[in-house]
């Protein structure tokens, strides 16, 4: 794992590479994904079945849908310990997202005009839940619960089923959440099916959930025909720490993201040389003990870095520039720095708040902007499953007060009918 020092001559060049880490190589897969989407648009279920046979290695007959009986049986088969853990996570995530609900509102002006906003859930939401290198029941909770809180009527789950099999814990989570409609289909095929519909899978209004480069590219291509949450890349973590932190704890936190994917990124920013080297030593001591050592080592060696800054002020500046998905501030006075953090998907404060607690059951969503997109994207939330309509109502007094100004603007833009539509009411 490389260590960069902000005093180094070539630091800016090396740091810029970290900042610009988000370049997803979509160009290489764009034609493949475009063909998948077009095939499903043209041939529907027939194309979907062929793609599942090709990519997931099983033949679809009449078993594309996951039955509620399968979900219930899986839930009954898991241990009481896991049932309890799922319930705790479910309760906490739901409670957090209930605080995000926006309400319809009306504002009454003195001249009798009424302005407002109507907030309405989408009719149908599609959730993509990964199931390739690992299965993530937690991702189902994080995507489904905001939709449930928003009041979405129809929630559709798509997840890859390699050789026709779906992870039992994921099925159990579907039962707990009351999912009624789910399908064994993954990748770009799932995104296309949800975006455009087939005989089996009806079109949705919004697609959310993380996935690989094929899923990300498909979401980018279907955006506009449906809404999406964001284009998510490989997972990442940034840690701001001083010598009040435990080097071993920080090393493990950095590895917790490195074990996700060879392309995941882990960054430590500190102003203490000795602490930086201690963390590096701990990382390489822990790596051989991990079940996903090969993946984590590739991430640590190729996509991660420890940065030694001049002081804590520069630590914050550098981390804001990185705009990471997960940001830990591991200092005794972590809350002191919170007002200065501008860009981060989720912020974890203090020595007892590992990123993993947010992945599973703290409450906030773990579907977060990656690759520096925290500069302009927010975590997945209730608002992703809702839409807003403006409300406007004018009476005679209101149109009399605003008509002249409105007609002037319409005239300036050369839109005569616009101005006339105001004038006929202004004159009446």
N, C-alpha and C positions, 0 to 999 in steps of 0.2 A: 504494500500500500504506500503510495507516494506521499511524502510530506513536502508541502509548499510553504515558503516563508514570504510574507508580504514585502520583505526587504530585498528579496532576490531580484536580480536584473531582469529576468525573463518572467517574473511573476504575472504581470498583466496578461501576457500571451497565454500562459498556462491556465490562468483563472478564467479567461474568456472561453476556453474550451469547455470548462465545467458549466458556465452559464448557458452556453449554447448546446447543451446536451440533448435538447428536445427533438433534434432532427430525426423523426421517424422515417425510415426508408420506405415510404409508401410507393415510390415510383416503381420499385421492382415487383410489387404485388398488385399494382393498380389494374393491369390488364386482366389478371387472373380473377380479381374480385369483380371487376366490371362484367366479365363473362358469366360469373356465377349469378350475379344479380339479374342480368338480362335473361338468362336461361330460366330462372324462377318466374320472372315477370311474364315470359312467353309460354312456359309449359307447366307452371305451378307444381302440383304434388309429384308429377312424374319426374321433373327435374330434381326436386327435393329428395326423392327416394334414391335417385342415382348418385347424388352428391353425398348422401349419408353412407351409401355402400362404399363409395370411393374413399372418403375421408375418415369415417368412423368404423368402417369394416364390419357392418352388419346389414342384413337385408330387411327392409321395411315391408311388412305385409299389412296387418291391421293393428300394429302396436306402436304407432308413432306417438300417440297420446299416452300420458302417464295417468293412470286411474287414481281416484281418491282412495280406493281400497289399497293400492300399493303404498300410498303415503301413510295411511293409517297403520298398516301392518309393520312398516319400517319404524314408525313411532313406538309401537308396542314392543318392538324388539330391542330398542336401545336401552341402555342402563338408566336407572333412576337418577344417577349422578349427571348424565348428559341431559336428561329431561329437565332436571332442575337448572342446569347451566343455561340451556336454551330459553327457559322461562324467565330467568333473571335478565338475560340479554334482551329478550323481547319486551319485557316490562320497562326496562330502562330506556331503550331506544325509542319506544313509543312515547313515553313520557316526555323525553327531550324534544321530539319532533312536534308534539302537540303545542309546544310553546311557539312554534314557527307559523302557526295558522294565521293567515290574513283574513280579514272580514270585509264584507261588502259595506260601503259607506256612502252617505249622501251629505252634501254641504248645501245649505240654503242661504242665498245671498239676499241682501236688502231689497233688491229690485225684483225679487220673485223668481230669479233664475235658480235652477237646481243643477248642481254638478255632482258627480260621484264616480264610484268604481264598483263594478260587480265582479266578484271572485267566484269562479266556477271550476270544478275539477274536470279534467279530460274524461272522455267516456271510457277509453280503453288504453291501458298502459302495457308495454312489453318489457319484460325484465330479462336481460341476458346474464346468466350465471355461469362463470367459467367452470370447466371440468376436465381440463387437459392434464397438465403436470400435477395438479392437485385439485381437490374439490373444496369449495368454499361455502359451507352453509351460512357463515357469517355474512357473506355478500348477499344472500337471499334476504336475510333479516334487514340489512341496511337499505336494500332497494325496495322491498315490499312494504315495510312499515310506513315510510313517508307517503307512499301511494294510498295505503289504507287510511292513514290519518287525513289525507287530502280528500278522501271520499270517492276515489275512483271506483266505478261500478264493476268493470271487468279488468282483472289483472291476469296477464298471460306470462308464463315462465317458459323460457327455452334454455336448455342446457345440453351440452354434448354428452352422448352415451356411447363411449367407446365399447365396441362389440355388444351394444345394446343394453349395457348395464349403467345404472345411475347410482351414485353414492348413497348409501342407506341413511346417513345423517342428514343429507340434503333433502331426501324424501321425507324424513321425520320433521324437518323444519317446515316443509310445505304443509304438512298436516297441522302443525301447531298454528300456522298463520291462516289456515282455512283456504289455501289455494285450491281452486276448482279446475283450473285449466293450465296444463303444463305439457310440454312436448320434448321428446328426445331428439333434439337437433341443435347443432352448434355451429360456430364459426360464421363466416359471411353468409352462409345459407340461412341461418336462423334470422340474421338481421334483415335479409332480403324478404324472407317469408313474412316477418312481422310488419315490414314497411309497406309491402304491396299486396299481401294476402294471397292465400291459395284456397282451394276447396276446403282443406282441413284447418288451416290457421287463418283466422280473419285478420284483416288489417288493423293495426293499432294507431294511436295518435302520437305517442312518444315512446322512444326506446332508451332505456338506461342500463347501465352495468358495464363493467370492465371486460377486457378481452385481449387477445393477441393482436399482432399487426394486421391480420386479415379482418378481424372484428372492427378494429379502429378505422381501417380504410373503408369498410362497408358503411359504418356509421357516418363517416364523412361524406360518402357518395349519396346516401339516402336523405341526408339532412335537407330540409326544404319540402320534401314530400311528407316527412314526419319530423317531429322535433326530436332532439337528442339531448342528453345531459352534458357531455363533453367528449373530447377525444383524449382518452387516457393512454399514457405510455407506461413504461416500466416503473415499478415502485421505487421510492426514494425516501431517505431520511437525512435531516441535518441536525446536528447537535452543537449548541453553544455551551461550553463548559469551562469552568476554572478549576483550580486545584482543590476546591471544596468537594468536588465530585469523586466518586470511586472509579478509578480507571477500568477495572474489570466490568463494572456495571455498564459503563459507556461503551466498551468494546462489544459487549453482548447486544446492546441496543443497536449498534451499527450493523452487527451481523444479522439481527432480526429482519432487516430489509434485504440484506445481501443474499439470504437464503431463498428469497422469492424467485429470483431470476438472474441469469448471467448478466443481463443488461441493467439490473437495478443499481442504484447509486447510493452510497453512504458517505456523508461529509461530517467531519468534526472541525469546528473552528474554535480555537483557543488562543490565549496569548502566552501560554506557559510551555516552553520547549520540553522541559522534563516530563510534564503531564502528557504532551503529545506523543513522546516516545514510549511512555508507559502504556498508553492505550494501544499503540501499534504492537507492542510486545504481547499484550494480552490477546489481541485479535489473532495473532498467529499461534498462540498457545491454545486457544479455544477451537480454532478451525478444524483440527483433526478429530475433534470429539463430535462434530455435527453430522447428522445423518445425510444432510444435503451439502456436504463439504465441497464437492466439485463445483456445484452451482455458486455457493457463497464465495469460494476462493476466486473464481473467475470475475465475479462482481467486485470484490475487494481489490484485486490486482489491476483490473482494467478500467473500472468505471467509478472508482471511489478515491477520496483524498482526505488527508488531514492538513489543515491550513493553520499556520501559526501567524497570528496578527500582532500588531503593535500593542494594542490594548483592547479593553472590552468595547469601547466605542467602535473600533474598526471591526471587531467581531460581528457586531450588529449590522454594520453597513454591508459587510461581505455576505452575510446570510440573507439580508434583504435582496441583494443582487441575485443570489441563487434561487430565491423564491421557491423553496422546497415544498413537497407534498406534506411531509410530517416534520415539524420542528420541535425539538426538545430544548428547553433552557434549563440546564443542570447547574444551578448556582444556589447559594443560600438565600439570595434576594431576587428570585426569578421574576416576581411580579413587578419589580422596579423597571424591568426592561420591556414589559408588555406594551406600553404605549408607543414604543419606538419600532415595534415590529409591524411592517407594512404589508409584507407579502409572505403568506404561508397558508397551506390548506388547512392544517390543524396545528394547534400550539399546545404543547405539553409542558407544564410548569413545575419545577421542583425536582428533588432527588428521588421521589417516590412515585413518579408518573412515567412509566415506560410506555413507549408507543403502542405496545401490544394491548394495553388496557383499552385503548381507543379502537383497536381493530375489532374487539369482540363485544364489550358490554358497558363501556363508560356511559354511552348514550348518544353523543354526536356521531354523525355519519362517517364511515371510513372510505366512502367513494369520493376521492379528492382529486383536485387538479395536480398534474405532474409536469415535469420538464420545464418548469418556470412559468407555467400557465396560471399559477396562483396570483400572478400580477393582474389577471382579468377574469378568472373563473372562480366560482365558489364551490363549496362542498355540495354534494347531492342533498336535496332537502324537499320539503313539502311543496315549495314553489315550482319545482320541476314537473309536478303533476297537476298544476293548476294554471289557468289562464285568466286574464283580466279583460273586462269590457268596460270602456268608458261610458258614463251616463251624462247626457246633456239635455236639459229642458229649459227653453226660453218662453217667457210670456211677452206681452206687448211692451211693457216697460223695459224689459231686458233688451229686446231687439231695437227699441228706440235709442237706448243708451249706447249700444255697441255697433249698430248698423252702419253709420257713416265710416267708422274706422275699418270695418270689415270690407265695405265696398271699395275703399281706397286701396287696400292691399290687393283685392281681386283685380282692380283696374291696372295696378302696377305690374301684375303678373300676366296681364293680357287675357284673363279668363272672364269673358263677359257674362256667361250664364251664371257663374258663381255670384258675381255682383248683383245680377238681376234677381236671383233667388232670394237675396236679402232685401232688395229694393221693394219687391212686390209686397213684402210683409211690413217693411218700414213705412210704406206709403198708405197701407190699408187702415 
